């Protein structure tokens, strides 16, 4: 978040008559307990009518079946519009195409197209499958050949860890757009000026698709900091300071996390952002609270307020 906004607080005059459009990301559960948590979170956030909800896809297709099952259940049991993540790691074109067709058959019309992490994990070299899609633009072209999908892609305000420069990184984004991408969703960040500087670079390169900021409410600071280090996201000193001394105080950590994320989101909205994507980590309370502050309400609540 920019330094000029860090301590601005919440102004009573803040306009929430036109709330930002939001979307939520979930990941497929590994256990029955995790599945229960996921569906409780989906049901909690469903009344806020997000633009879409995305479901992640594990490295090398490791969650392929669980991702498809989760997406299919969202289609069948909720009014939400799911966006299924899809990668081209460790799979042939035929295998990936089968997944795309299965989503088409399930009623899914939005795919988040990603290259995916190297099969050996972060820090290892990416090697395309010899019979697979070699890159995200190639994957997007494959998706477009099969159906009329909306296609979202990833963007990196602090540069993809494997890119040699911002110029290379933005050229890759341009290739994704040329292949048919309709929206970019950013890696999470904590300094809003980083996002706006990146957006200036993107627009300066003539790329005009929406670039939606991805926001990660901090459920656990140490885990978030470790994840940020692996993905190249900077953790500002002021953010570390806010969580300092709270390792054994989960309740206060939750309150601080809500305040920090709400402050970041309000600053984005005040500076003209109209769409926000939340990485929920399959937990709804923090995200729900932030959306409430933004002015998003379940339909019944809106009706009662205007009655």
Residue, then its C-alpha position, 0 to 999 in steps of 0.5 A: x500500500x502506498x505510504x500516503x494511504x497507510x494511516x488514513x483510516x476509514x472516512x465516514x464520507x467514503x462512497x460505497x453506493x457503487x461497490x466494487x465488483x468482487x471475485x473469489x478464489x478457492x482451492x479444491x479440498x484434500x480431506x472431508x474436513x477441508x471440503x466442509x470448510x470450503x463449502x461453508x465458505x462458498x455458502x457464506x460468500x455466495x449471497x454477495x453475488x461475486x462476478x465469478x469464483x475461481x477454483x485452482x488447479x494443482x501443479x502438474x494436474x495433481x488436483x485435476x479430478x478434485x478441481x473438476x468435482x468442485x467446479x461441477x458442484x458449484x455449477x450444479x448447487x449454486x447460482x455462482x459462475x465458476x472459473x476453472x483454473x487450467x495449466x499445461x504442465x505435465x500433460x499432453x495436448x490431448x489430455x488438456x483438451x479433454x479437460x477443456x471439453x469436460x468443462x464445456x460439457x459441465x456448463x463452465x464458460x470461464x477458464x483461468x489459463x496458466x502455464x503452471x509451476x515447473x513439475x519440480x517445484x518453484x526454483x526448478x526450470x520449466x520444461x514443456x511436455x513434449x506433446x503438450x502446450x508449450x506456453x500459456x498463449x498456446x494453451x489459450x489458443x487451444x481453449x479458444x479452438x474448443x469453445x467460446x470461453x472467457x479466458x483470464x490469465x495471471x499478471x505479475x506486478x513485481x515481475x514473474x520470478x523467471x522473467x529477465x525484465x519487466x519488458x519481457x514479462x509484459x511482452x508475455x502478457x501481450x502474447x496472452x492477450x493476442x492469443x485471446x485472453x480477456x482479463x488478467x488477475x494479478x499475483x497478490x501484493x501489499x503495496x498499492x503503488x506497485x500495482x499502479x506502476x505496473x498498470x502504467x507499464x501495461x497500458x503504456x504497452x498498449x494492453x487494454x484488458x482489465x488487470x484485476x488486483x489480487x488481494x490476499x488477506x493475511x490469515x497467517x503472517x509467517x506463512x504469507x511471508x514465506x509464500x511471498x518470498x517464493x513468488x517474488x512478492x515484497x512484504x513491506x516492513x510496515x506490514x511485518x511490524x503490524x503483526x509483530x508480537x502476535x504469534x500466539x494471539x490468533x484473535x488479534x491477528x485476525x483483527x489486524x488482518x481484516x484492518x490491513x486488507x480493508x485499508x488496502x482495498x479501500x485505497x484501491x477503490x479510492x484510486x479508481x479500481x472497480x474490480x477486486x479478486x480475493x484469494x480466500x484460502x477457503x476461509x470466508x470471514x475475513x473476506x466477507x467482512x472486507x466486502x461488507x465494509x465495501x458496501x456489498x450486502x446480501x440481497x435480503x439485507x439490501x431490501x431491508x435497508x431500503x424498505 
